[in-house]
Amino acid sequence: MFWPDTISKKLGIQYPLVQAPMFGVSTSQMTAAAANTGCLGSLALGDLSADESIKLIRQTKLLTDKPFAANIFVHQIPEITDALKDQFVKTKQFLELLAKENHIDVSLPNLENIRIKSYHEQVEAIIEEGCKILSFTFGNLDNGSIQKLKENGVVLIGTCTSLNEALTLEKSGIDIICVQGTEAGGHRGTFDPDHVLQIGGLSLLSQVYDHVNIPFIYAGGIYNAKTLKAIKDLGAKGFQVGNILLASKESSLQAFEKDRLKKVREDEIILTKSFSGRYARGVRNKYIEVVENTEYILPYPYQNKLTNALRKAAKDQQNIDFVGLWTGQSIHDYSESSTEEILRNLIQQSEEIGIK
């Protein structure tokens, strides 16, 4: 049998393939399509409110009766100090001027108008809605939330970018670990946003395999059957894919963003904090070149909230130079087929190569 069944049995799915929870790119339709293919769909809830989370959960349930994971951010919220207030004002003024110089008409929010939400209200919503799989990133759940979720039969999947993070997750009772190699697109799952760890996927995978005793999913660089088989041979029990679904029919990316992906070069894919205040891997553009390595980057999530309106306005104008276009290091053809077709092709090709 080609597919390991440890995670499949635990999650109640046919294949240990996980659709990556790409907040802002994946949709309820993508989640449901992955689930209906026999894989684990991931519903990206990010740091949405409880009401917004419930709406998306119910919307997804209308599209599939198969298991899917809710995915949330569990970051620590920085204290609002006088220094942060001053930095916010300066950053807001700088970004509004930058937008104006580039013919983007946008008004960015003031600090007092930004609502920062704790993940705890999402935990309550997830329990109330009967979700039985919860994945999370940017840190670890607190002990109280872990206990409450386990009491309600929720399987927990935490994200690590280092061996120490993996050991922390294991020690706290997390059921499955998602091992995120540096090749992965989008935001790094690193616990400490100011100390990004760039450990290559194969090295990290081997370290986790040798030192951690709970099953793990690997994320980062999987884009075809050969890369998946290589990860399987190194001991992964599950395989998370996101990059191959970026241009899919169910992706929320617009045509101009998908076109840019199809033209991307390897030297254009970089790590940046400029959009959100947390390191994320994506396509370099004018905004990144101007803002990266300046004083105009607030801690997450304040930078993310501040730039949200700018990114939205740029997207409305189809201005690729001011949107965050996240992608991993494995460049491919970025198929625009359906999520189901892309995943079924990967499954079929993986099984074929496994037989050879």
C-alpha positions in Angstrom: 0.0 0.0 0.0 1.5 3.4 -1.0 -0.3 5.6 1.5 0.5 5.5 5.2 -2.7 5.1 7.1 -1.9 6.4 10.6 -3.2 9.9 10.0 -6.0 8.8 7.6 -7.5 6.5 10.3 -7.2 9.2 13.0 -8.9 11.9 10.9 -11.4 9.6 9.1 -10.2 10.4 5.6 -9.2 8.2 2.7 -5.9 9.8 1.8 -3.4 11.5 4.1 -3.3 14.5 1.8 -4.0 17.9 3.4 -5.1 21.0 1.5 -3.2 23.8 3.1 -5.2 26.4 5.0 -4.2 29.5 2.9 -6.0 32.4 4.6 -7.1 34.8 1.9 -6.6 32.3 -0.9 -8.5 29.1 0.0 -12.2 29.2 0.1 -15.1 27.1 1.5 -15.4 25.6 -2.0 -11.7 24.6 -2.0 -12.1 23.0 1.5 -15.1 21.1 0.5 -13.6 19.9 -2.8 -10.5 18.6 -1.0 -12.7 16.8 1.5 -15.0 15.3 -1.2 -11.8 14.0 -2.9 -11.1 11.9 0.2 -8.4 14.3 1.5 -8.4 16.6 4.5 -9.8 20.0 3.5 -8.7 22.9 5.7 -11.0 25.8 6.4 -8.8 28.9 6.9 -10.4 31.0 9.7 -7.2 33.0 10.5 -8.1 35.5 13.2 -11.8 36.0 12.2 -14.4 36.7 14.8 -16.5 33.9 16.2 -19.5 34.9 14.1 -17.5 35.1 10.9 -15.9 31.7 11.7 -19.3 30.1 12.3 -20.6 31.5 9.0 -17.8 29.9 7.1 -18.0 26.6 9.0 -21.7 26.3 8.2 -21.2 27.3 4.6 -18.6 24.5 4.2 -20.9 22.0 5.8 -23.5 22.7 3.1 -20.9 21.7 0.5 -19.6 18.5 2.1 -20.5 15.9 4.7 -16.8 14.7 4.9 -14.4 15.7 7.7 -12.5 18.9 7.4 -10.2 20.9 9.6 -10.8 24.4 11.0 -7.6 26.4 11.0 -6.9 29.4 13.3 -4.0 31.7 14.2 -2.9 31.4 17.9 -0.5 34.4 18.0 0.3 36.5 21.1 -1.2 40.0 20.9 1.4 42.7 21.5 0.7 45.2 24.2 -0.3 48.7 23.0 2.5 51.0 24.3 3.2 54.6 23.7 6.1 53.5 21.4 3.7 51.3 19.4 1.2 54.2 19.1 3.9 56.5 17.7 5.2 53.9 15.3 1.6 53.2 14.1 1.0 56.9 13.3 4.3 57.1 11.4 3.7 53.9 9.5 0.2 54.9 8.6 1.4 58.3 7.2 4.2 56.6 5.3 2.0 54.0 3.7 -0.8 56.5 2.7 1.8 58.7 1.0 3.3 55.6 -0.8 -0.2 54.7 -1.9 -0.9 58.2 -3.2 2.4 58.3 -5.1 1.3 55.1 -6.8 -2.2 56.3 -7.7 -4.0 54.1 -5.1 -6.8 55.9 -3.4 -7.1 54.5 0.1 -7.6 55.6 3.7 -6.0 53.4 6.3 -7.5 52.9 9.7 -6.5 54.6 12.9 -5.2 52.3 15.8 -8.3 52.8 17.9 -10.5 51.6 15.0 -8.6 48.3 14.7 -10.1 45.3 16.6 -7.7 42.6 17.5 -9.3 39.3 18.4 -8.1 36.5 20.6 -8.4 33.0 19.3 -10.3 31.9 22.4 -13.7 33.0 20.9 -13.0 30.9 17.8 -12.2 27.9 20.0 -15.7 28.2 21.6 -17.3 28.6 18.1 -15.5 25.5 16.8 -16.7 23.4 19.7 -20.3 24.7 19.4 -20.3 23.9 15.6 -19.1 20.4 16.2 -15.9 20.6 14.3 -13.7 17.6 15.2 -10.4 18.6 13.7 -8.6 21.9 14.6 -5.2 22.9 13.1 -3.4 26.0 14.2 -0.3 28.1 13.5 1.9 30.9 14.9 2.3 29.2 18.3 0.6 26.8 20.6 -2.8 26.7 22.2 -3.0 27.5 25.9 -3.5 24.5 28.3 -7.1 25.4 29.1 -8.0 25.4 25.4 -6.2 22.2 24.7 -8.1 20.5 27.6 -11.5 21.9 26.6 -11.0 20.9 22.9 -9.9 17.3 23.9 -12.9 17.0 26.2 -15.1 17.7 23.2 -13.3 15.1 21.0 -11.4 17.5 18.8 -8.2 16.2 17.1 -5.5 18.9 17.4 -2.9 19.6 14.7 -0.1 22.1 15.5 2.5 23.7 13.2 6.2 23.7 13.8 9.2 25.2 12.0 11.9 23.8 14.3 12.5 20.7 16.4 12.1 22.7 19.7 8.6 23.8 18.5 7.7 20.2 17.6 8.8 19.0 21.1 6.8 21.7 22.7 3.7 20.7 20.8 4.2 17.0 21.6 4.7 17.7 25.3 1.5 19.8 25.5 -0.6 16.9 24.2 -1.1 17.9 20.5 -2.2 14.9 18.5 -0.5 15.6 15.1 2.3 18.0 14.1 2.5 19.8 10.7 6.2 20.1 10.0 6.7 23.3 7.9 9.9 23.4 5.9 11.3 26.8 4.8 10.2 26.0 1.2 6.6 26.4 2.1 4.7 29.5 0.7 2.8 32.0 2.8 3.3 32.8 6.4 5.9 30.9 8.5 4.3 29.1 11.4 7.2 30.1 13.7 6.2 30.7 17.4 8.4 33.8 17.7 7.6 36.2 14.9 10.9 38.1 15.4 13.1 35.0 15.1 12.2 33.3 11.9 13.8 29.9 11.5 14.8 29.0 8.0 15.4 25.2 8.4 15.2 23.3 5.1 12.3 20.9 5.0 14.3 17.7 4.6 16.6 18.5 7.5 13.7 19.5 9.7 11.7 16.4 8.7 14.6 14.1 9.6 15.1 15.8 13.0 11.4 15.5 13.9 11.3 11.9 12.8 14.2 11.0 15.1 12.9 12.9 18.2 9.1 13.1 18.1 6.8 10.2 18.8 3.5 11.5 17.4 2.5 11.3 13.7 3.3 14.3 11.5 2.3 15.9 8.3 4.9 17.6 6.1 4.4 20.9 4.3 6.8 22.6 2.0 7.8 22.0 -1.6 5.4 19.1 -2.5 4.1 19.8 -6.0 4.2 16.4 -7.8 4.4 12.6 -7.2 8.2 12.5 -7.0 8.4 15.2 -4.2 5.6 13.5 -2.3 7.3 10.1 -2.5 10.6 11.5 -1.3 8.8 13.0 1.8 7.0 9.7 2.4 10.4 7.8 2.3 11.7 10.2 5.0 8.9 9.1 7.4 6.1 11.6 7.0 2.6 10.1 7.6 0.8 12.9 5.9 1.4 15.5 3.1 0.2 19.1 3.0 -0.1 20.8 -0.4 -1.0 24.4 -1.0 1.2 25.8 -3.8 -0.3 23.4 -6.4 -3.8 24.8 -5.6 -3.1 28.5 -5.8 -4.4 28.9 -9.3 -7.2 26.3 -9.0 -10.8 27.0 -9.9 -11.7 27.4 -6.2 -8.9 29.7 -5.4 -9.8 33.3 -4.5 -6.9 34.7 -6.5 -7.9 36.9 -9.5 -6.8 36.3 -13.0 -4.1 38.9 -12.9 -2.6 37.3 -9.8 -2.7 33.8 -11.4 -1.0 35.2 -14.5 1.8 36.6 -12.4 2.3 33.3 -10.7 2.7 31.6 -14.1 5.6 34.0 -14.9 7.4 33.9 -11.6 11.2 33.2 -11.4 13.0 31.5 -8.6 14.9 34.7 -7.6 11.6 36.5 -7.2 10.3 34.3 -4.4 11.4 35.8 -1.0 10.6 36.1 2.7 9.1 39.4 3.8 7.6 41.0 6.9 6.4 44.1 5.1 2.8 43.2 4.6 1.8 41.6 7.9 4.6 42.0 10.4 5.3 38.3 10.2 7.6 36.6 7.8 5.8 35.1 4.8 7.1 33.7 1.5 5.8 35.2 -1.7 6.6 37.1 -4.9 8.7 40.3 -4.6 7.0 43.4 -5.9 7.4 47.2 -5.6 5.7 47.4 -2.2 8.1 44.9 -0.6 11.1 46.6 -2.2 10.2 49.9 -0.7 8.9 48.8 2.8 11.1 45.8 3.7 14.0 46.7 6.0 12.5 50.1 7.0 11.1 51.3 10.3 7.6 51.2 8.8 6.7 47.6 9.8 4.6 47.2 12.9 4.4 43.9 14.9 1.8 41.4 13.8 -1.2 41.7 13.7 -1.1 45.5 13.6 0.8 45.7 10.3 -1.5 43.2 8.8 -4.6 45.1 9.8 -3.1 48.4 8.7 -2.2 47.2 5.2 -5.4 45.2 4.6 -7.2 48.2 3.0 -4.2 49.0 0.8 -4.0 45.4 -0.4 -7.7 45.4 -1.1 -7.6 48.6 -3.0 -4.6 47.4 -5.1 -6.5 44.2 -5.9 -9.5 46.1 -7.0 -7.2 48.0 -9.4 -5.4 44.8 -10.4 -2.1 46.4 -9.3 0.2 43.5 -8.7 2.8 45.7 -7.1 0.8 46.3 -4.0 -0.8 42.9 -3.2 0.7 40.1 -1.1 1.0 37.2 -3.5 2.2 34.2 -1.4 3.8 31.1 -3.0 6.4 28.5 -2.1 9.8 27.8 -3.7 8.6 25.0 -6.0 7.8 26.6 -9.3 5.4 24.6 -11.5 2.6 25.3 -14.1 0.0 26.5 -11.5 -2.9 24.6 -13.0 -6.3 26.3 -13.1 -8.2 23.0 -13.0 -10.5 22.2 -10.1 -9.1 21.4 -6.7 -10.6 17.9 -7.1 -8.9 17.3 -10.4 -5.5 18.5 -9.2 -5.6 16.3 -6.1 -6.9 13.3 -7.9 -4.0 13.6 -10.4 -1.5 13.8 -7.6 -3.0 10.8 -5.9 -3.0 8.7 -9.2 0.5 9.7 -10.1 1.8 9.1 -6.6 0.3 5.6 -6.6 1.8 4.9 -10.0 5.2 5.9 -9.0 4.9 3.9 -5.8 4.3 0.7 -7.7 7.4 1.1 -9.9 
